[in-house]
Amino acid sequence: MKPKRMSDARLIPDEVMDSLRRIAVRAVEEDGY
C-alpha cells in the first residue's frame, strides 16, 4: 500500500481545513510574525 497524500487530503472536510488555518493564523499573530 503506497501512501496517497493527495487522496488523504481530499478526504479532509473543508470545515476542518478552515479551522486548522484559523488556528495557524492565530498562532502566528500571537507570535508576532
C-alpha positions as CSV (number, residue, x, y, z in Angstrom):
1,M,0.0,0.0,0.0
2,K,1.6,3.3,-1.1
3,P,0.5,6.4,0.8
4,K,-1.6,8.7,-1.2
5,R,-1.3,12.2,0.4
6,M,-3.4,13.8,-2.3
7,S,-6.3,11.4,-1.7
8,D,-6.0,11.7,2.0
9,A,-6.1,15.5,1.8
10,R,-9.3,15.2,-0.3
11,L,-10.9,13.2,2.4
12,I,-10.5,16.1,4.9
13,P,-13.6,18.2,5.1
14,D,-13.2,21.9,4.1
15,E,-14.5,22.9,7.5
16,V,-11.6,21.1,9.2
17,M,-9.1,22.7,6.9
18,D,-10.6,26.2,7.6
19,S,-10.4,25.6,11.4
20,L,-6.8,24.5,11.1
21,R,-6.0,27.5,9.1
22,R,-7.6,29.8,11.6
23,I,-5.7,28.2,14.4
24,A,-2.4,28.6,12.5
25,V,-3.2,32.3,11.8
26,R,-3.9,32.9,15.4
27,A,-0.7,31.2,16.5
28,V,1.3,33.3,14.0
29,E,-0.4,36.5,15.2
30,E,0.3,35.7,18.8
31,D,4.0,35.1,18.0
32,G,4.1,38.5,16.4
33,Y,5.2,37.4,12.9
